[in-house]
Structure formats: C-alpha cells, structure tokens
Amino acid sequence: MAKKMSADPLRAHLVRLLDWEEAHAGFDKAVLGVPVELRGVQAAGFEHSSWQLLEHLRLAQKDLLDFCVNARYEHALTFPDDYWPRNPEPPSAEAWDVSVADFIADREKLKQLISDAGDLFAIVPTGKGQQTYLRAVLLVADHNAYHLGQLVALRRALGCWP
C-alpha cells in the first residue's frame, strides 16, 4: 500500500525520515528477529544489551513526543538513569514486544504531529530557547539512527544479524 505523502516536501521528507532505510537499517529491521535468548546479552566491547538499546530508544522518543504534544510537559526525567534500564535483560518475555509496539505507536504519533503541526519552525511552548517542533523531530531521527547503528553492530557481534 502506498504511503500518503504531504504536499509540503519538508513534511513529507520528515515523515519518511522516521522510517528511514535509505542510508542505514531502520527500526523495524534492526529489532526484527533478535532471538529471545540474546535480548539481554551484553557482547564483549558493548556497553548495552539489545533490550537496553530498545528501551532507551523508546523512552527517549516518548519523552520528545510528550515534549511536543503535552501542554503541561515538565522535563522530569534525569539523564542517564531515567533513560536507560539498569538490567540488561527484559523484565519479562512480553516486555520486548510491548516496547517495540510502543515505539512504533509513538513513531506514528510523531508522523501525525509532523502532518498536523501548523508551523514546524514554531517554538514548542514548553521548550527553552530555540526548541522548535522541527528541532524535536530531527533530534528523534538523529538519536534513533545513532542507537539503531549500535543495535545492528551489537547484533553482528552476537551473530544474529541477517
């Protein structure tokens, strides 16, 4: 099924950027097929497990989305403690699937925000300085790309990358 593209080229590009797979593996490919028994493993030379990377991606994206859409947003999370799970292993067998689903749902909400936002260059009301909606979306895309690269490298080290 073809994706609906915005008449605004910037908005269309930003929506595509959140699913980007033209320059690197996207989220869906990076998390698909990580064996259950390897989700909590920290490979030699890697600081985080696949679970920790997935949860960090989810938590950071959710916080940035909340920053953009919540009129009462307050930056209450402390870095790094509130953005990274301490335990390298998922707390349950279902936790991985829930985290993946939440990430995807929030990614879709970000795409909707891009389409619906009046002025992407407007300052986010709860932001400081020059924190625009465009900046927030680009920050999500950049942050996700960085950590997805780590996840792919970790999967290669664990021998579970396609």
C-alpha positions as CSV (number, residue, x, y, z in Angstrom):
1,M,0.0,0.0,0.0
2,A,1.4,3.4,-1.0
3,K,2.1,5.9,1.8
4,K,0.2,9.2,1.6
5,M,2.7,12.0,1.0
6,S,2.2,15.5,2.1
7,A,2.1,18.3,-0.5
8,D,4.7,20.0,1.7
9,P,8.1,18.5,0.7
10,L,9.7,19.2,4.1
11,R,6.9,17.4,5.9
12,A,6.9,14.5,3.5
13,H,10.7,14.1,4.0
14,L,10.4,14.3,7.8
15,V,7.8,11.6,7.8
16,R,10.0,9.4,5.6
17,L,13.0,10.2,7.8
18,L,11.3,8.5,10.8
19,D,11.2,5.2,8.8
20,W,14.4,5.9,7.0
21,E,16.1,2.9,5.4
22,E,17.9,4.6,2.6
23,A,21.2,5.1,4.4
24,H,21.0,2.5,7.1
25,A,18.8,-0.1,8.7
26,G,15.6,1.2,10.1
27,F,14.0,0.4,13.4
28,D,11.8,-2.4,12.1
29,K,14.7,-4.3,10.5
30,A,17.0,-3.7,13.5
31,V,14.6,-5.2,16.0
32,L,13.1,-7.9,13.9
33,G,14.5,-11.4,14.7
34,V,16.6,-10.6,17.7
35,P,16.5,-14.1,19.4
36,V,14.8,-14.1,22.8
37,E,17.8,-15.7,24.4
38,L,20.1,-12.9,23.2
39,R,18.0,-9.8,24.1
40,G,19.6,-9.4,27.4
41,V,23.2,-10.3,26.4
42,Q,26.0,-7.7,26.5
43,A,28.6,-8.6,24.0
44,A,32.3,-8.0,24.7
45,G,33.1,-4.4,23.9
46,F,29.5,-3.3,24.1
47,E,28.1,-1.3,27.0
48,H,24.4,-2.2,26.4
49,S,22.3,-5.2,25.6
50,S,19.7,-5.2,22.8
51,W,17.0,-4.8,25.4
52,Q,18.7,-1.7,26.9
53,L,19.1,-0.1,23.5
54,L,15.5,-0.8,22.6
55,E,14.1,0.6,25.8
56,H,16.4,3.7,25.6
57,L,15.1,4.3,22.0
58,R,11.5,4.0,23.3
59,L,12.0,6.2,26.3
60,A,13.8,9.0,24.6
61,Q,11.3,9.1,21.7
62,K,8.4,9.0,24.0
63,D,9.8,11.9,26.1
64,L,10.4,14.0,22.9
65,L,6.9,13.3,21.7
66,D,5.5,14.3,25.1
67,F,7.6,17.4,25.0
68,C,5.9,18.4,21.7
69,V,2.3,17.5,22.4
70,N,1.8,17.9,26.2
71,A,0.9,21.5,27.1
72,R,1.9,20.6,30.7
73,Y,5.2,18.9,29.9
74,E,7.9,19.2,32.5
75,H,11.3,17.7,31.9
76,A,11.2,15.4,34.9
77,L,13.5,12.6,33.7
78,T,17.1,12.6,34.7
79,F,19.8,11.5,32.2
80,P,21.1,8.8,32.1
81,D,19.2,7.0,34.9
82,D,15.7,7.5,33.7
83,Y,16.5,6.9,30.0
84,W,18.4,3.6,30.3
85,P,17.1,0.4,32.0
86,R,19.6,-0.8,34.6
87,N,19.1,-4.5,34.0
88,P,20.4,-5.8,30.6
89,E,17.6,-8.3,30.4
90,P,13.9,-7.6,29.7
91,P,11.8,-8.0,32.9
92,S,9.5,-10.5,31.1
93,A,9.1,-12.4,27.9
94,E,6.4,-9.9,26.8
95,A,8.3,-6.7,27.6
96,W,10.3,-6.8,24.3
97,D,7.1,-6.9,22.2
98,V,5.4,-4.2,24.3
99,S,8.4,-1.9,23.9
100,V,8.5,-2.5,20.2
101,A,4.8,-1.8,19.9
102,D,5.0,1.3,22.0
103,F,8.0,2.7,20.0
104,I,6.1,2.1,16.7
105,A,2.9,3.7,18.1
106,D,4.8,6.8,19.2
107,R,6.6,7.0,15.9
108,E,3.2,7.1,14.2
109,K,2.1,9.9,16.6
110,L,5.3,11.8,15.6
111,K,4.4,11.4,11.9
112,Q,0.9,12.7,12.7
113,L,2.4,15.6,14.5
114,I,4.6,16.4,11.5
115,S,1.5,16.4,9.3
116,D,-0.7,18.4,11.7
117,A,1.7,20.9,13.2
118,G,0.9,24.4,12.0
119,D,4.4,25.7,11.9
120,L,7.3,23.3,12.2
121,F,9.6,26.3,12.9
122,A,7.5,27.4,15.9
123,I,8.9,27.2,19.4
124,V,7.5,24.4,21.4
125,P,5.5,26.2,24.2
126,T,7.2,24.2,27.0
127,G,10.6,24.5,25.4
128,K,13.5,26.7,26.1
129,G,15.4,28.9,23.7
130,Q,15.1,27.8,20.1
131,Q,13.5,24.4,20.7
132,T,11.2,24.2,17.7
133,Y,9.0,21.3,16.5
134,L,11.4,20.8,13.7
135,R,14.3,20.5,16.1
136,A,12.5,17.9,18.1
137,V,11.7,15.8,15.1
138,L,15.2,16.0,13.8
139,L,16.5,15.1,17.3
140,V,14.4,12.0,17.3
141,A,15.5,10.9,13.9
142,D,19.2,11.5,14.7
143,H,19.1,9.9,18.1
144,N,17.2,6.8,16.7
145,A,19.7,6.4,13.8
146,Y,22.7,6.5,16.2
147,H,21.3,3.9,18.5
148,L,20.0,1.7,15.7
149,G,23.5,1.6,14.4
150,Q,24.6,0.4,17.8
151,L,21.9,-2.2,17.8
152,V,23.0,-3.5,14.4
153,A,26.7,-3.6,15.5
154,L,25.7,-5.5,18.6
155,R,23.6,-8.0,16.6
156,R,26.6,-8.6,14.4
157,A,28.8,-9.2,17.4
158,L,26.2,-11.6,18.8
159,G,26.0,-13.4,15.4
160,C,22.3,-12.7,14.9
161,W,22.3,-10.0,12.2
162,P,20.9,-11.1,8.8
